Structures are given as structure tokens and as C-alpha cells.
């Protein structure tokens, strides 16, 4: 028998476990010094304050360090996360200049004891850190250029939701009243396509050009959309002040849940485009008279064979408040499948789009395309769900769950910044549509009617067909 063993090779084995360094630990080691440099950790220790409960010798930064690691690792549950973290607990906490890794029970007690005051202080630090570190030295934000050559910075505001399943509980006189773990963070509401009996809704704000998150505001059930919208506008105003931008140059894209006259009044000072849900607008006399004229434009998309007829109504009162705005009515014939969006009347589906954008800068087709271009925001939400899953249940306390979602958006923004440092890419300026050519005097508008004019003086007292009259 021939042996291939080499006497120069010595193999030693041991029964002791020596785990290898996981890949996610390198990302933690990269992000933590990036946060420590501007003094974020010291600011957290001094500004995020709460009454000490049963979490031993730990400080707030100890628990937030665990949440940062939880987001970076991407484990589905805290139990699975701790199984991977415990062997590296000491070096992990050393990255944050801390000594002890909090236990799972201590983390749970900390999240349950968080107050809204502490969570709002954490939110303030999150936004301040975002505004203090632009993606490039020139503070470029990206712009969208309209047909009149005006530049706009676009922000997307939308609600996303997470549903939770609830089993039926027995009820009897001899049994205690049932208790639901998620009763404080969830409530019955619209679940969309997600399975569940209760839901939690959060409003998120995104800078459409850089894909950075500016905030997340969550509430049980369907949430409080107008209150969350006001807070979103406050965050956007802070962004504009930092970058020395005017609200006039800001363009907001909002989902159809905001499409009422009351919300339009809340958006005073901002340009916006949203889908309308107040279909009483269709009964306005000015809208009805416009619908009886030829359409201004047609709109279709490559991925859909649907062709919409667009009717541009420049100044229409919306809602009981009578807030005036530009309304674009889109119509298309009813199909065999019931339309999920819009109002169907006599075989025609009507969709409403509300905006304050001027007609010379955005045509009716531009307004509809700009709203439907929100599809770029949906992939961002899908990427967030796939890469980070911020709607994971981390706490049964509203303030604790909100703090976790702030940390999640913080990590998203840090990854974008570090990726931009690794491979700098200039912010894009998007020319949404080419400039509109000047309309000639003889060319009638798309409605089919020209402007009224007064007859020239030389025609006074003359009759074109005078030659047909019999001689006197």
C-alpha cells in the first residue's frame, strides 16, 4: 500500500470551539466608527433619557447597539439573532466602547419602558445626523426639470403597513379576559394584500433622488394620516432649510389616502400631485361641462394596454372646504374585471388627480405620468422589505417598536452613504419632459375651441354674400 502522507504536514485538532468571524461583523466594524466620529453615541447618552427600570447596569447606548446589530445582521427573530451574537458578544460591544452585552430579557424590558419623549429624541438625532452628512461635498440633492425649465426636489410620502394574525381565543365566564400581545401596537384596519386580522400603519418619507429616508411615523390600525403628514412636512422643511431650498421648489407625491380638500389645505406652500378620492368633484358644473368637450390628451403606458382620456380642469373647488386646485380627470372604458381604483359610472371609469402644478410647466399627461412614476417608490419599499424588513415585530410597546424602525432607517441611510463613498455617483438631474413648443395664433387648443375675438372694423356694415342679393 502506498501512502501519500507528507511528514512535513502536521495536523492538530482540538475539541474547543473556535467560531469564525461572520461576514456581518465586518459591516458592524465599518459602520460603528462612522457613527462615532460625529459624536452620535455621546449625543444618544446625553439626550435619549428615560427612567431607569429593571435593566441592571446597562445604559441606553447598550440596547441601541444591540438594535443596530440586529438590523445589520438581518436575522428574522431576536432569538436567532442572539444565537449568532452571543459567541461574539464581548468584541461586538467593544466596538461601541461598552463592556456587557444586554440579555434578551433586559432588551425586552428596555423597549417596553421606552417613552415617546425618548423615542422623539432618538428621531431628532436620526434626522440631524442625516442632514449633517450630505452625500457629496457640493450638497447636491438631485432635481427634476419641468417643461418651463423650473427645478424641483421630489419627496414621496406614503403609508406602509404590517398585518398580524390573531387566533380565536375561548371566552367563558370562568376564564379571565383575553389579552393580546400586540393590542398596543395593532388594531383592526385595512390590511391590503397582507394576511392578518390587525394591522399597524406607518407613514414614511423618502427623498426621491437619493433614496434616503427622512422619517417614519407609525400608529396602530390605519394610523393618523393627517397628523403623520404634518410631522412629515416638518421633517421636509428641516431638509429644505439645511440645503437652502425653498418650499416653492419642492414637489410632493402622495398616495390616494390623502386626496381630500382638507389635506390640500395642509399642504399650503408646497407643490404636490396626488390621486384624489373625493369623487363629488365630478358633479361640479365646471367639471361636467369640461367632460362634454374633447379630451386634452391621451395617456398610455408600455406595460399596459390601457388608454386614458385626460381632461384638464384648472381651477376646481374640492371638498366641503372649497379648496381650489387643478384637477385632471382620467377616463377609460370599463372592462370585464372590476377596477380597483376610481369610480365607475355608466360603463366609464373615472380617476382623479389633484395638483397645484402650473399648466405651462406640466401638461395633463405629465401630471398623470408624474404620479404613476411613484412606481419608483414602490421598488424602494420592496428593497427595504427584502434587505432590512423594518416591520419585524421587535417590541409590543408602541414607542419601542417606533425606536426600532428609526434604527432601521438609520442603517439604510448609512449604507447609502458608505456605498456613495466607495463609488461616488453624481446626483442626477432628470428632465421629466421636453419644453412645450409655442402655440401659433391659428392653432386651436386641444379642447377644439379657440379664444373669442371681436370682428375687425372694416367688416362693419358689410355682408359677405351681398352679390347674391337682387339689384334694387
C-alpha positions as CSV (number, residue, x, y, z in Angstrom):
1,X,0.0,0.0,0.0
2,X,1.4,3.4,-1.0
3,X,1.0,6.3,1.4
4,X,0.7,9.9,0.2
5,X,1.2,11.4,3.7
6,X,3.8,14.1,3.9
7,X,5.9,14.2,7.0
8,X,6.3,18.0,6.8
9,X,2.5,18.5,7.3
10,X,1.3,18.3,10.9
11,X,-2.4,18.4,11.6
12,X,-3.5,19.3,15.1
13,X,-7.1,19.1,16.3
14,X,-8.8,20.3,19.5
15,X,-12.3,19.8,21.0
16,X,-12.5,23.5,21.8
17,X,-14.9,25.6,19.7
18,X,-13.3,28.5,17.8
19,X,-16.0,30.2,15.8
20,X,-15.0,32.1,12.7
21,X,-15.8,35.7,12.3
22,X,-19.1,36.1,10.4
23,X,-19.4,38.4,7.4
24,X,-21.9,40.8,9.1
25,X,-19.4,41.6,11.8
26,X,-17.2,43.4,9.3
27,X,-20.1,45.7,8.3
28,X,-20.7,46.5,12.0
29,X,-17.0,47.3,12.4
30,X,-17.2,49.6,9.4
31,X,-20.4,51.4,10.4
32,X,-19.7,52.0,14.1
33,X,-16.6,54.2,13.7
34,X,-18.6,56.1,11.0
35,X,-21.2,56.9,13.7
36,X,-18.8,57.6,16.5
37,X,-16.9,60.3,14.5
38,X,-19.6,63.0,14.7
39,X,-20.3,62.2,18.3
40,X,-23.6,60.3,17.8
41,X,-23.0,57.9,20.7
42,X,-22.3,60.7,23.2
43,X,-25.4,62.5,22.0
44,X,-27.5,59.4,22.5
45,X,-26.2,59.1,26.0
46,X,-27.0,62.7,26.9
47,X,-30.3,63.3,25.0
48,X,-32.1,60.0,24.9
49,X,-33.2,59.8,28.6
50,X,-35.7,57.7,30.4
51,X,-36.5,56.5,33.9
52,X,-34.3,53.5,34.7
53,X,-36.3,50.3,35.1
54,X,-35.2,46.7,35.6
55,X,-32.3,46.7,33.1
56,X,-29.4,46.5,35.5
57,X,-26.1,48.3,34.9
58,X,-26.8,49.0,31.2
59,X,-27.2,52.3,29.5
60,X,-29.3,53.4,26.6
61,X,-26.4,53.0,24.2
62,X,-26.1,49.3,25.1
63,X,-29.5,48.5,23.9
64,X,-29.3,50.7,20.8
65,X,-26.1,48.9,19.9
66,X,-27.9,45.6,20.0
67,X,-30.6,47.1,17.7
68,X,-28.0,48.4,15.3
69,X,-26.5,44.9,15.1
70,X,-30.0,43.3,14.8
71,X,-30.7,45.4,11.7
72,X,-27.3,44.9,10.1
73,X,-27.4,41.1,10.6
74,X,-30.9,40.9,9.2
75,X,-32.0,37.9,11.3
76,X,-35.7,37.3,11.3
77,X,-36.1,37.0,15.1
78,X,-34.3,38.2,18.1
79,X,-33.9,34.6,19.3
80,X,-32.0,33.7,16.2
81,X,-30.0,36.9,16.3
82,X,-28.8,36.3,19.9
83,X,-27.7,32.8,19.0
84,X,-25.3,34.3,16.5
85,X,-24.3,37.3,18.6
86,X,-23.6,35.6,22.0
87,X,-20.2,34.0,20.9
88,X,-19.1,37.5,19.8
89,X,-20.8,39.5,22.5
90,X,-17.7,41.0,24.1
91,X,-15.9,42.1,20.9
92,X,-19.2,43.3,19.5
93,X,-19.9,45.6,22.5
94,X,-16.3,46.7,22.4
95,X,-16.9,48.3,19.1
96,X,-19.4,50.6,20.9
97,X,-16.9,51.2,23.8
98,X,-19.1,49.1,26.0
99,X,-18.3,46.0,28.1
100,X,-21.5,44.0,28.6
101,X,-24.0,42.6,26.1
102,X,-27.6,43.0,27.4
103,X,-29.6,39.9,27.7
104,X,-32.8,39.4,25.6
105,X,-34.9,39.9,28.7
106,X,-33.2,43.1,29.5
107,X,-33.7,44.3,25.9
108,X,-37.4,43.5,26.1
109,X,-37.8,45.4,29.4
110,X,-35.9,48.4,27.9
111,X,-38.1,48.6,24.8
112,X,-41.2,48.2,27.0
113,X,-40.1,51.1,29.2
114,X,-39.3,53.5,26.4
115,X,-41.3,56.7,26.5
116,X,-42.4,58.8,23.5
117,X,-40.1,61.6,24.8
118,X,-37.1,59.3,24.5
119,X,-38.2,58.0,21.1
120,X,-38.7,61.5,19.7
121,X,-35.2,62.5,21.0
122,X,-33.8,59.5,19.1
123,X,-35.8,60.6,16.0
124,X,-34.3,64.1,16.3
125,X,-30.8,62.7,16.4
126,X,-31.5,60.5,13.3
127,X,-32.6,63.4,11.2
128,X,-29.8,65.7,12.5
129,X,-27.3,63.0,11.5
130,X,-28.8,62.7,8.0
131,X,-28.7,66.5,7.4
132,X,-25.2,66.8,8.8
133,X,-23.7,64.4,6.3
134,X,-24.6,65.1,2.6
135,X,-23.9,62.5,0.0
136,X,-21.3,64.8,-1.7
137,X,-19.3,67.9,-0.8
138,X,-21.3,70.1,-3.1
139,X,-24.6,69.3,-1.2
140,X,-26.3,68.1,-4.4
141,X,-29.8,66.9,-3.9
142,X,-30.9,65.9,-7.4
143,X,-33.6,67.8,-9.3
144,X,-36.4,67.3,-11.7
145,X,-36.8,69.8,-14.5
146,X,-40.2,70.6,-15.9
147,X,-41.2,72.0,-19.4
148,X,-40.7,75.6,-18.3
149,X,-37.2,74.9,-17.1
150,X,-38.0,75.1,-13.4
151,X,-36.2,72.7,-11.0
152,X,-38.0,70.7,-8.3
153,X,-36.8,68.4,-5.5
154,X,-39.2,65.5,-5.2
155,X,-40.3,63.8,-1.9
156,X,-42.5,60.8,-1.6
157,X,-44.9,60.4,1.3
158,X,-46.8,57.1,1.6
159,X,-48.1,54.7,4.2
160,X,-46.9,51.1,4.5
161,X,-48.5,48.5,6.8
162,X,-47.7,45.3,8.6
163,X,-50.5,42.9,9.4
164,X,-50.5,40.4,12.3
165,X,-52.5,37.2,12.7
166,X,-54.6,36.6,15.8
167,X,-56.0,33.2,16.8
168,X,-59.5,32.9,18.2
169,X,-59.5,32.8,22.0
170,X,-62.1,30.9,24.1
171,X,-64.4,33.1,26.0
172,X,-66.3,31.9,29.1
173,X,-67.4,33.3,32.5
174,X,-64.9,31.1,34.3
175,X,-62.0,32.2,32.1
176,X,-60.1,35.5,32.5
177,X,-60.5,38.2,29.9
178,X,-58.2,37.5,26.9
179,X,-55.0,39.5,26.5
180,X,-53.4,40.2,23.1
181,X,-49.6,40.8,23.0
182,X,-50.0,43.2,20.1
183,X,-53.0,45.1,21.4
184,X,-51.0,48.2,22.0
185,X,-49.3,48.4,18.6
186,X,-52.0,47.0,16.3
187,X,-55.7,47.5,15.7
188,X,-58.3,46.4,13.1
189,X,-57.8,48.2,9.8
190,X,-57.1,47.9,6.1
191,X,-54.6,45.1,5.6
192,X,-54.3,45.4,1.8
193,X,-52.9,42.2,0.3
194,X,-51.4,41.1,3.6
195,X,-53.0,38.4,5.7
196,X,-54.0,39.3,9.2
197,X,-56.7,40.4,11.5
198,X,-55.0,43.5,12.9
199,X,-52.6,46.0,11.3
200,X,-50.0,48.7,12.1
201,X,-49.6,51.5,9.6
202,X,-46.6,53.8,9.4
203,X,-46.0,56.9,7.2
204,X,-42.6,57.0,5.6
205,X,-40.9,60.0,3.8
206,X,-38.3,59.5,1.1
207,X,-36.1,61.8,-0.9
208,X,-36.9,60.6,-4.4
209,X,-33.5,61.4,-5.9
210,X,-31.1,60.0,-3.3
211,X,-33.5,57.3,-1.9
212,X,-32.7,58.5,1.7
213,X,-35.3,58.1,4.4
214,X,-36.3,61.2,6.3
215,X,-38.6,59.7,8.8
216,X,-41.1,57.0,9.8
217,X,-44.3,57.6,11.9
218,X,-46.3,54.6,12.9
219,X,-49.6,54.1,14.6
220,X,-52.0,51.2,15.2
221,X,-54.7,50.4,12.7
222,X,-55.0,52.7,9.8
223,X,-52.9,55.3,11.6
224,X,-53.5,59.1,11.8
225,X,-52.7,60.2,8.3
226,X,-53.2,63.9,8.7
227,X,-51.2,64.1,11.9
228,X,-48.4,62.0,10.4
229,X,-48.5,64.2,7.3
230,X,-47.9,67.3,9.3
231,X,-44.9,65.7,11.0
232,X,-43.6,64.6,7.6
233,X,-43.8,68.2,6.4
234,X,-41.9,69.3,9.4
235,X,-39.1,66.9,8.5
236,X,-39.1,68.1,4.9
237,X,-38.9,71.7,6.0
238,X,-35.8,70.9,8.0
239,X,-34.2,69.3,5.0
240,X,-35.0,72.3,2.9
241,X,-33.5,74.7,5.4
242,X,-30.3,72.7,5.6
243,X,-29.9,72.7,1.8
244,X,-31.1,76.3,1.4
245,X,-34.1,75.3,-0.7
246,X,-37.5,77.0,-1.0
247,X,-40.8,75.1,-0.5
248,X,-41.8,76.5,-3.9
249,X,-39.1,74.3,-5.5
250,X,-40.4,71.2,-3.6
251,X,-42.7,68.7,-5.2
252,X,-44.6,66.2,-3.0
253,X,-46.1,62.9,-4.3
254,X,-48.7,61.5,-2.1
255,X,-50.9,58.4,-2.1
256,X,-54.6,58.4,-2.7
257,X,-55.4,58.3,1.0
258,X,-54.5,62.0,1.2
259,X,-56.7,63.0,-1.7
260,X,-59.2,65.4,0.0
261,X,-59.7,69.1,0.2
262,X,-58.7,69.2,3.9
263,X,-55.3,67.6,3.1
264,X,-54.8,70.1,0.3
265,X,-55.2,72.9,2.8
266,X,-52.5,71.3,5.0
267,X,-50.1,71.4,2.0
268,X,-50.2,75.2,1.7
269,X,-46.9,76.4,0.3
270,X,-45.9,73.1,-1.3
271,X,-46.4,71.9,-4.9
272,X,-47.9,68.5,-4.9
273,X,-49.5,65.7,-7.0
274,X,-51.8,63.1,-5.6
275,X,-54.6,60.8,-6.5
276,X,-58.0,62.2,-5.5
277,X,-60.6,60.2,-3.6
278,X,-63.3,63.0,-3.3
279,X,-65.4,61.9,-6.3
280,X,-68.0,64.6,-5.6
281,X,-65.7,66.8,-7.7
282,X,-67.2,65.0,-10.8
283,X,-70.6,66.6,-10.0
284,X,-69.2,70.1,-10.2
285,X,-70.7,72.1,-13.1
286,X,-67.3,73.2,-14.4
287,X,-66.1,69.6,-14.5
288,X,-69.2,68.3,-16.1
289,X,-69.1,70.9,-18.9
290,X,-65.4,70.1,-19.5
291,X,-66.1,66.3,-19.7
292,X,-68.6,67.0,-22.6
293,X,-65.8,68.5,-24.7
294,X,-63.0,66.6,-26.4
295,X,-60.2,65.3,-24.2
296,X,-57.0,67.3,-23.9
297,X,-54.6,64.4,-24.2
298,X,-54.4,60.6,-24.2
299,X,-52.1,58.7,-21.8
300,X,-50.9,55.1,-22.0
301,X,-48.0,53.0,-20.7
302,X,-46.0,50.4,-22.5
303,X,-46.6,47.7,-19.9
304,X,-50.4,48.2,-20.0
305,X,-52.8,48.4,-23.0
306,X,-55.0,50.8,-21.1
307,X,-55.5,54.2,-22.8
308,X,-56.7,57.0,-20.6
309,X,-58.5,60.1,-21.9
310,X,-57.4,63.2,-19.9
311,X,-59.5,66.3,-19.1
312,X,-57.7,69.2,-17.6
313,X,-59.7,71.4,-15.2
314,X,-57.6,74.2,-14.0
315,X,-59.5,75.7,-11.0
316,X,-61.9,73.5,-9.2
317,X,-63.1,73.6,-5.6
318,X,-62.5,70.4,-3.7
319,X,-64.3,69.1,-0.7
320,X,-66.7,71.0,1.7
321,X,-63.9,73.5,2.4
322,X,-63.9,74.5,-1.3
323,X,-60.1,74.4,-1.5
324,X,-59.3,75.2,-5.1
325,X,-56.7,73.2,-7.1
326,X,-56.1,71.9,-10.6
327,X,-58.0,68.6,-11.3
328,X,-57.0,66.2,-14.0
329,X,-59.8,63.7,-14.8
330,X,-58.7,60.4,-16.5
331,X,-61.3,58.2,-18.0
332,X,-61.3,54.8,-19.7
333,X,-63.9,52.2,-20.6
334,X,-65.0,49.7,-18.0
335,X,-63.6,46.2,-18.5
336,X,-64.8,42.7,-17.5
337,X,-62.6,43.0,-14.4
338,X,-63.8,45.4,-11.8
339,X,-61.4,48.4,-11.5
340,X,-59.8,48.6,-8.0
341,X,-59.1,52.3,-8.5
342,X,-61.5,55.0,-9.5
343,X,-65.3,55.4,-9.7
344,X,-67.4,53.6,-12.4
345,X,-70.4,55.4,-13.9
346,X,-72.3,54.1,-16.9
347,X,-69.5,51.9,-18.2
348,X,-66.8,54.5,-17.7
349,X,-64.1,54.5,-15.0
350,X,-63.1,58.0,-13.7
351,X,-59.9,58.7,-11.9
352,X,-59.0,62.0,-10.3
353,X,-55.5,63.6,-9.9
354,X,-55.1,66.8,-7.7
355,X,-52.2,69.1,-8.2
356,X,-51.0,72.7,-7.9
357,X,-48.5,72.4,-10.8
358,X,-48.9,75.1,-13.5
359,X,-50.3,74.0,-16.9
360,X,-47.4,75.6,-18.8
361,X,-44.9,73.5,-16.8
362,X,-46.8,70.2,-16.6
363,X,-49.4,69.1,-19.1
364,X,-52.2,66.8,-18.1
365,X,-50.2,63.8,-19.3
366,X,-47.2,65.0,-17.3
367,X,-49.3,65.1,-14.1
368,X,-50.6,61.6,-14.5
369,X,-47.1,60.3,-15.5
370,X,-45.5,62.0,-12.6
371,X,-48.0,60.4,-10.2
372,X,-47.7,57.0,-11.7
373,X,-43.9,57.4,-11.6
374,X,-44.4,56.8,-7.9
375,X,-43.8,53.3,-9.0
376,X,-40.1,54.1,-8.4
377,X,-41.1,54.5,-4.7
378,X,-42.7,51.1,-4.6
379,X,-39.5,49.2,-5.5
380,X,-37.7,51.2,-2.8
381,X,-40.2,49.9,-0.2
382,X,-39.8,46.4,-1.7
383,X,-36.0,46.7,-1.4
384,X,-36.3,47.8,2.2
385,X,-38.6,44.9,3.0
386,X,-36.2,42.4,1.3
387,X,-32.9,43.8,2.6
388,X,-33.9,45.0,6.1
389,X,-37.5,44.1,6.9
390,X,-38.2,47.0,9.3
391,X,-41.7,45.8,10.0
392,X,-40.4,42.9,12.0
393,X,-42.0,42.8,15.4
394,X,-39.3,43.9,17.9
395,X,-41.4,45.2,20.7
396,X,-45.0,45.0,21.9
397,X,-44.7,48.6,23.0
398,X,-45.6,51.4,20.5
399,X,-42.6,53.6,21.5
400,X,-40.2,50.6,21.5
401,X,-41.4,49.4,18.0
402,X,-41.1,53.0,16.7
403,X,-37.5,53.3,18.1
404,X,-36.6,50.0,16.3
405,X,-37.9,51.3,13.0
406,X,-35.9,54.6,13.4
407,X,-32.8,52.5,13.8
408,X,-33.7,50.5,10.7
409,X,-34.0,53.7,8.6
410,X,-30.7,54.9,10.1
411,X,-28.9,51.8,8.9
412,X,-30.4,52.2,5.4
413,X,-29.1,55.8,5.1
414,X,-25.6,54.8,6.4
415,X,-25.4,52.0,3.9
416,X,-26.2,54.5,1.1
417,X,-23.6,57.0,2.3
418,X,-20.9,54.4,2.6
419,X,-21.7,53.0,-0.8
420,X,-21.5,56.5,-2.2
421,X,-18.1,57.0,-0.6
422,X,-16.9,53.7,-2.2
423,X,-18.2,54.5,-5.6
424,X,-19.2,58.2,-5.9
425,X,-22.0,58.8,-8.4
426,X,-23.2,62.3,-9.3
427,X,-26.8,63.1,-8.4
428,X,-29.0,63.0,-11.4
429,X,-30.9,65.9,-12.9
430,X,-34.0,64.5,-14.5
431,X,-35.6,66.3,-17.4
432,X,-39.1,65.0,-16.9
433,X,-40.3,66.2,-20.3
434,X,-39.1,68.5,-23.1
435,X,-40.2,72.1,-23.3
436,X,-43.5,72.8,-24.9
437,X,-43.3,74.5,-28.3
438,X,-45.0,77.8,-28.6
439,X,-48.6,77.6,-29.8
440,X,-49.3,79.5,-33.0
441,X,-52.2,82.0,-33.1
442,X,-54.2,80.0,-35.7
443,X,-53.7,76.7,-33.8
444,X,-56.7,76.0,-31.6
445,X,-56.2,74.4,-28.2
446,X,-56.8,70.7,-27.6
447,X,-60.3,71.3,-26.4
448,X,-61.3,72.2,-30.0
449,X,-62.3,75.8,-29.4
450,X,-60.2,79.0,-29.9
451,X,-60.3,82.2,-27.9
452,X,-63.2,84.6,-28.6
453,X,-62.3,87.6,-30.8
454,X,-64.0,90.8,-31.9
455,X,-64.7,91.4,-35.6
456,X,-62.4,93.8,-37.4
457,X,-63.7,97.4,-38.0
458,X,-63.6,97.1,-41.8
459,X,-66.3,94.4,-41.8
460,X,-68.9,96.8,-40.1
461,X,-71.9,97.4,-42.4
462,X,-70.7,94.8,-45.0
463,X,-72.3,91.5,-46.0
464,X,-70.1,88.8,-47.4
465,X,-72.8,87.4,-49.8
466,X,-74.0,90.8,-50.9
467,X,-73.5,89.8,-54.5
468,X,-76.3,87.2,-54.2
469,X,-78.9,89.9,-53.4
470,X,-81.2,91.1,-56.2
471,X,-80.5,94.6,-57.6
472,X,-82.6,97.4,-56.3
